[in-house]
Amino acid sequence: MARRTAKSQPMFEPTRRRVRAITRRLEKAHGPRPWDPEGDPLGGLIATILSQHTSDTNSHAAYAELRRRFPTWESVLGATPRQIEQAIRQGGLAKQKSVRIKAILAEIRDEHGRLGLDFLAHWPIDRAVEYLCRFNGVGRKTAACVLMFELGRPVLPVDTHVHRLAKRLGLIAPDTSADQAHDALQAICPDELVWPFHVLLVTHGRRICKAREPECGACSLRDICPTGIRAGWDEC
Ligand code: SF4
């Protein structure tokens, strides 16, 4: 293994070319991740709210139980917050989430006359993000998840993995907040790569570039990653 000196370390380089190179390498390492939107933006929004501050297992169970007890969104809206709370209690923070879910459904129905968010597929992206972020409990990441995962719109969600890897890879400055990272990464991610770039960074963050002990020696990005190079893993 050869170690580079500090002089030869690549600088912070937020470019579309690097995003393309990283995505290509991660596709080779983990397999292709084609776009595959679910097409259910309202279900996706409620599921994402249920996923906050809990594990995937618990939030999936909470969503399944909510849909089992209340098969339509109209029936969720007609239920009391207490009934919703009981249905989603496995997801944690059930009281707070039940109030938010009911308020969101009521607002959508009052504004649009029916329960659905399909119209967001046709709105300009900035307007769609702004619309979703008005709801209590919905921030940039949740809005991006709904637009990308449900409607296939090129809006990059920055979760904890994307945020961490983007900093280690020199795509954003070390002091960039997750909120700021949405704009910074969106600006350098080509539209057609938004889905694979997000999904592959999450996969890579879970398998290799873990929060505590990144496995730089096993990483396919080590020779183009400033953090990996600093650790001496540019060549093996
Ligand atoms: S080289 Fe290390 S820090 Fe860089 S992406 Fe790979 S695992 Fe993460």
Residues whose N, C-alpha, C, O or C-beta is under 5 A from the ligand:
A	BS01	SF4	R168 I208 C209 P214 E215 C216 C219 L221 R222 C225 T227 G228
